[in-house]
Amino acid sequence: METKVREGAHRRRAPLRETASDLELAISAPVGTGPVWRNRVRESLARVQVALKQHVQDTEGPEGLYGELQNDAPRLSNLVKLLTKEHIVLKEDINRALTALEGLPTEIDDECCEDVREAVLTVLGRISRHRQKGADLVWRAYSVDIGGE
């Protein structure tokens, strides 16, 4: 069971990691491309939003990872609750980044895009930390010696 859960967790984590990586590439591109930059960032944010929605379903849903972990390792329920709350914050951060992007003037330059870049960097940082905590959660649930020897 442990191997199945770890393999499933790894598979479920990939889309969020991949879309976050694409978003990082989009946001770090030169703004001078104007509409191309804006569209690429918007599309990347939308893909992250979809990946996050699927991640939440995979973790919090009826057959989700968090339910399995709470059954297998109830001592970790506080960490599961923390990660669940982070999903809400991540959704809000993505919406904030999309709002900042939509608020840009038609003609954009490096200076006017700083708020968008900061909002996206907040999303990326939070995703990275969330993924680390999720990996730690699975490790703690299945790699800790319960016997104490």
C-alpha positions as CSV (number, residue, x, y, z in Angstrom):
1,M,0.0,0.0,0.0
2,E,2.8,2.4,0.9
3,T,4.4,2.1,-2.5
4,K,1.1,2.6,-4.2
5,V,0.4,5.7,-2.3
6,R,3.9,7.1,-2.9
7,E,3.7,6.3,-6.6
8,G,0.3,7.9,-6.8
9,A,1.4,11.0,-5.0
10,H,4.3,11.4,-7.4
11,R,2.1,11.0,-10.4
12,R,-0.4,13.4,-9.0
13,R,2.2,16.0,-8.2
14,A,3.6,16.2,-11.8
15,P,1.0,18.4,-13.5
16,L,1.3,21.2,-10.8
17,R,5.1,21.1,-11.0
18,E,5.1,21.2,-14.8
19,T,2.6,24.0,-15.1
20,A,4.4,26.0,-12.4
21,S,7.6,25.5,-14.4
22,D,5.9,26.8,-17.6
23,L,4.6,29.8,-15.6
24,E,8.1,30.6,-14.4
25,L,9.3,30.6,-18.0
26,A,6.4,32.8,-19.1
27,I,6.9,35.4,-16.4
28,S,10.6,35.6,-16.9
29,A,10.4,36.3,-20.6
30,P,11.0,39.9,-21.7
31,V,7.9,42.1,-21.4
32,G,8.9,43.9,-24.6
33,T,7.0,41.3,-26.6
34,G,3.8,43.0,-25.2
35,P,0.7,41.0,-26.2
36,V,2.7,37.8,-26.6
37,W,4.0,38.1,-23.1
38,R,0.6,38.9,-21.7
39,N,-1.1,36.0,-23.5
40,R,1.7,33.5,-22.5
41,V,1.4,34.5,-18.8
42,R,-2.4,34.4,-18.9
43,E,-2.4,30.9,-20.5
44,S,0.3,29.7,-18.1
45,L,-1.7,31.0,-15.1
46,A,-4.8,29.3,-16.5
47,R,-3.0,26.0,-16.8
48,V,-1.7,26.3,-13.2
49,Q,-5.3,27.1,-12.1
50,V,-6.5,23.9,-13.8
51,A,-3.6,21.8,-12.4
52,L,-4.4,23.2,-8.9
53,K,-8.1,22.3,-9.2
54,Q,-7.1,18.7,-10.2
55,H,-4.5,18.6,-7.3
56,V,-7.2,19.6,-4.9
57,Q,-9.5,16.9,-6.2
58,D,-6.7,14.3,-6.0
59,T,-5.8,15.2,-2.5
60,E,-9.1,16.3,-0.9
61,G,-11.6,14.3,-2.9
62,P,-13.4,11.2,-1.8
63,E,-10.6,9.0,-3.1
64,G,-8.0,11.6,-2.3
65,L,-4.5,11.2,-0.8
66,Y,-5.4,13.2,2.4
67,G,-8.2,10.8,3.3
68,E,-5.8,7.9,2.9
69,L,-3.1,9.6,5.0
70,Q,-5.5,10.4,7.8
71,N,-6.5,6.7,7.9
72,D,-3.0,5.5,7.7
73,A,-1.3,8.2,9.8
74,P,-3.8,10.1,11.9
75,R,-1.0,11.7,13.8
76,L,-0.5,13.9,10.7
77,S,-4.0,15.3,10.6
78,N,-2.8,18.8,11.5
79,L,-0.4,18.9,8.6
80,V,-3.2,17.7,6.3
81,K,-5.4,20.5,7.6
82,L,-2.6,23.0,6.9
83,L,-2.1,21.8,3.4
84,T,-5.9,21.9,2.8
85,K,-5.9,25.6,3.9
86,E,-3.0,26.3,1.6
87,H,-5.2,25.2,-1.4
88,I,-7.6,28.1,-0.6
89,V,-4.7,30.6,-0.4
90,L,-3.2,29.3,-3.6
91,K,-6.5,29.8,-5.4
92,E,-6.7,33.4,-4.1
93,D,-3.1,34.1,-5.1
94,I,-3.8,32.8,-8.7
95,N,-6.9,35.0,-8.9
96,R,-4.9,38.0,-7.6
97,A,-2.2,37.4,-10.3
98,L,-4.9,37.1,-13.0
99,T,-6.5,40.3,-11.8
100,A,-3.2,42.1,-11.9
101,L,-2.6,40.9,-15.4
102,E,-6.0,42.0,-16.6
103,G,-5.4,45.4,-15.1
104,L,-2.4,46.1,-17.3
105,P,-2.7,48.9,-19.8
106,T,-2.8,48.0,-23.5
107,E,0.8,49.2,-24.0
108,I,2.9,47.5,-21.4
109,D,6.5,47.9,-20.3
110,D,8.8,46.4,-17.6
111,E,7.7,49.0,-15.0
112,C,3.9,48.4,-15.3
113,C,4.4,44.7,-15.2
114,E,6.2,44.6,-11.8
115,D,2.9,44.0,-9.9
116,V,2.1,41.1,-12.2
117,R,5.5,39.6,-11.8
118,E,5.4,39.9,-8.0
119,A,1.9,38.3,-7.9
120,V,3.1,35.4,-10.1
121,L,6.3,35.0,-8.0
122,T,4.1,34.7,-4.9
123,V,2.1,32.0,-6.6
124,L,5.3,30.1,-7.7
125,G,6.9,30.4,-4.2
126,R,3.7,29.2,-2.5
127,I,3.4,26.2,-4.9
128,S,7.0,25.3,-4.3
129,R,6.6,25.4,-0.5
130,H,3.3,23.5,-0.7
131,R,4.8,20.8,-2.8
132,Q,7.7,20.4,-0.3
133,K,5.2,20.1,2.6
134,G,3.2,17.5,0.6
135,A,6.3,15.5,0.0
136,D,7.3,15.7,3.6
137,L,3.8,14.6,4.6
138,V,3.9,11.5,2.5
139,W,7.4,10.7,3.8
140,R,6.4,11.2,7.4
141,A,3.4,8.9,6.9
142,Y,5.2,6.0,5.3
143,S,8.9,6.3,6.1
144,V,8.9,6.9,9.9
145,D,9.8,3.9,12.0
146,I,6.7,3.5,14.2
147,G,8.4,0.9,16.3
148,G,10.8,3.4,18.0
149,E,13.8,1.1,17.7
